[in-house]
Amino acid sequence: MLYRLLRPALFMLDAERAHGLALAGLKLRGAGAPPTPGPLAIEVAGLTFPNPLGMAAGFDKDGEVPDALLGLDFGFAEVGSITPLPQAGNPRPRLFRLEQDRAVINRMGFNNRGAEAAAGRLGDRQRRGIVGINLGANKDSPDRVADYVTMTRIMAPLASYLAVNISSPNTLGLRALQDEGALSGLLNAVLEARGADEPPRSDTAAGPRAAGPPIFLKVAPDLEPADIDAIARIAIDKRLGALIVSNTTISRPPLKSRHAGEAGGLSGEPLRPLALQRLRDFRKATGGALPLVGVGGIASAEDAWARICAGASLVQLYSAMVYQGPGIARRIVRGLEQMMRRDGFASVAEAVGSE
Ligand SMILES: Cc1cc2nc3c(=O)[nH]c(=O)nc-3n(C[C@H](O)[C@H](O)[C@H](O)COP(=O)(O)O)c2cc1C
C-alpha cells in the first residue's frame, strides 16, 4: 500500500537513483529476523531453505542488505555479482525501467566495490539465514578463470552457497565460459579452490559431503539445445549444488516501452516465457538429477508455483520488486502456501517437476 503511494515519485527518478534509495531504505530498516522453516521449507544442496523464494543477484551487488532482505520474508538472498577488484561498470545511464512492459533493461557491467570490501561486510554479519554469494570476473582481467578461483577462496567461508555467474550479457566474452570445454575447466578450478573432499564422479550417488559451500552455476536463457545438454551433463558430473536458470536475455520479444531499444539484458515479464521454457529444457536434460533454481519474470505466487511445478526447487526474482515493492516476498510466500494446499501437496519438494 505504502509502496503504491511512493512509486510515482520513485519512478520520476532515474532508475539507478531510485535503486540507490531502495537500498538506503533497506539499510535504515536494518536486519530483520530471517523467516523460520515453515510448511514451504525445502532442502537443496544440503541447505534447509525456510521457503523457496529468493532475491536474485544484482539487487544487492555489494552485500549491503542481505539480512534486511531476509527480514522481508525472502527465504534466501543472493548478493553480487562481486568481482575481485572494484569496478565502475558501464557509463550511465545503464538501467532502464520499461514500465508498459513491466520489464527492466540493464547494462550495468558488474559495477561493485570489489571482493575485499564485500568480504569485510559479509564477515561482520551474524550469519543467520541463507545468503548466497554470486561471483563475477573483472572486465579487464587477463585470466577470468583465475578471478573465479580468487573469488571462491575469499567468499567460500562467508557464503551459504556460491553462484558462479558466467551468463551476464554485459561483460564482453563472459558467456563464452558456458562453452563445454571452457566450462569444465572453470568448474574444476572453482571446485578445487572451494576444497572438495573427493574428485567429481560421473555417477550421481551421494558421497561424503564436500568441505565448502555448494557451488551453483547461473546460466543464460539464450542457449541452444546442444549447449543445454552439455551444461546439464557437466553440472551433474561435477556434482554442482544447483543450476540457476536464468540470467537476463539479449533477445527482444515485442516490447512497447520507449526504452525498448536500449542495449543490455532484458528482465521482468517479457522474459517469463523464455525463462520458463529454459527451465523445462534443463529439467528434461538433467532428468531431475540436479536441483534447479527458476528465475526470470516471476511476479506472482502463480508464476512461482508454475516454475516449481515445471521443475524448480527454488525460485528468485528481482524486476517484479521494482514494480510491486518490498511486500512482494510476503505476498508470494503466502500465495504459495495456499497453492500447495489447494493442489494437495504435503511439501514443495513433492510439487517440484509435477507438471
Ligand atoms: C539491474 C539488474 C542487475 C543485475 N545484476 C546481476 C548480477 O550482477 N549478477 C547476476 O547473476 N544477475 C544479475 N541480474 C539478473 C537477475 O539476477 C535475474 O537473473 C534476472 O533479472 C531475471 O529475473 P527477473 O526477471 O525477476 O528480474 C541483474 C538484473 C537486473 C535487473
Ligand as a Chemical Component Dictionary entry (heavy atoms), coordinates in Angstrom:
data_LIG
# 
_chem_comp.id                   LIG 
_chem_comp.type                 NON-POLYMER 
_chem_comp.pdbx_formal_charge   0 
_chem_comp.three_letter_code    LIG 
# 
loop_
_chem_comp_atom.comp_id 
_chem_comp_atom.atom_id 
_chem_comp_atom.alt_atom_id 
_chem_comp_atom.type_symbol 
_chem_comp_atom.charge 
_chem_comp_atom.model_Cartn_x 
_chem_comp_atom.model_Cartn_y 
_chem_comp_atom.model_Cartn_z 
_chem_comp_atom.pdbx_ordinal 
LIG C1  C1  C 0 19.657 -4.204  -12.649 1  
LIG C2  C2  C 0 19.973 -5.653  -12.687 2  
LIG C3  C3  C 0 21.246 -6.063  -12.324 3  
LIG C4  C4  C 0 21.565 -7.428  -12.341 4  
LIG N1  N1  N 0 22.811 -7.809  -11.958 5  
LIG C5  C5  C 0 23.110 -9.135  -11.898 6  
LIG C6  C6  C 0 24.374 -9.564  -11.430 7  
LIG O1  O1  O 0 25.224 -8.772  -11.028 8  
LIG N2  N2  N 0 24.629 -10.895 -11.421 9  
LIG C7  C7  C 0 23.703 -11.826 -11.824 10 
LIG O2  O2  O 0 23.973 -13.011 -11.778 11 
LIG N3  N3  N 0 22.486 -11.435 -12.262 12 
LIG C8  C8  C 0 22.167 -10.136 -12.301 13 
LIG N4  N4  N 0 20.925 -9.740  -12.729 14 
LIG C9  C9  C 0 19.966 -10.770 -13.220 15 
LIG C10 C10 C 0 18.950 -11.193 -12.163 16 
LIG O3  O3  O 0 19.591 -11.836 -11.094 17 
LIG C11 C11 C 0 17.907 -12.154 -12.777 18 
LIG O4  O4  O 0 18.568 -13.318 -13.229 19 
LIG C12 C12 C 0 17.155 -11.526 -13.934 20 
LIG O5  O5  O 0 16.887 -10.167 -13.696 21 
LIG C13 C13 C 0 15.830 -12.231 -14.216 22 
LIG O6  O6  O 0 14.955 -12.146 -13.098 23 
LIG P1  P1  P 0 13.765 -11.056 -13.015 24 
LIG O7  O7  O 0 13.009 -11.140 -14.310 25 
LIG O8  O8  O 0 12.963 -11.490 -11.830 26 
LIG O9  O9  O 0 14.405 -9.752  -12.815 27 
LIG C14 C14 C 0 20.584 -8.385  -12.729 28 
LIG C15 C15 C 0 19.306 -7.956  -13.080 29 
LIG C16 C16 C 0 18.990 -6.615  -13.069 30 
LIG C17 C17 C 0 17.596 -6.183  -13.453 31 
# 
loop_
_chem_comp_bond.comp_id 
_chem_comp_bond.atom_id_1 
_chem_comp_bond.atom_id_2 
_chem_comp_bond.value_order 
_chem_comp_bond.pdbx_ordinal 
LIG C1  C2  SING 1  
LIG C2  C3  SING 2  
LIG C2  C16 DOUB 3  
LIG C3  C4  DOUB 4  
LIG C4  N1  SING 5  
LIG C4  C14 SING 6  
LIG N1  C5  DOUB 7  
LIG C5  C6  SING 8  
LIG C5  C8  SING 9  
LIG C6  O1  DOUB 10 
LIG C6  N2  SING 11 
LIG N2  C7  SING 12 
LIG C7  O2  DOUB 13 
LIG C7  N3  SING 14 
LIG N3  C8  DOUB 15 
LIG C8  N4  SING 16 
LIG N4  C9  SING 17 
LIG N4  C14 SING 18 
LIG C9  C10 SING 19 
LIG C10 O3  SING 20 
LIG C10 C11 SING 21 
LIG C11 O4  SING 22 
LIG C11 C12 SING 23 
LIG C12 O5  SING 24 
LIG C12 C13 SING 25 
LIG C13 O6  SING 26 
LIG O6  P1  SING 27 
LIG P1  O7  DOUB 28 
LIG P1  O8  SING 29 
LIG P1  O9  SING 30 
LIG C14 C15 DOUB 31 
LIG C15 C16 SING 32 
LIG C16 C17 SING 33 
# 
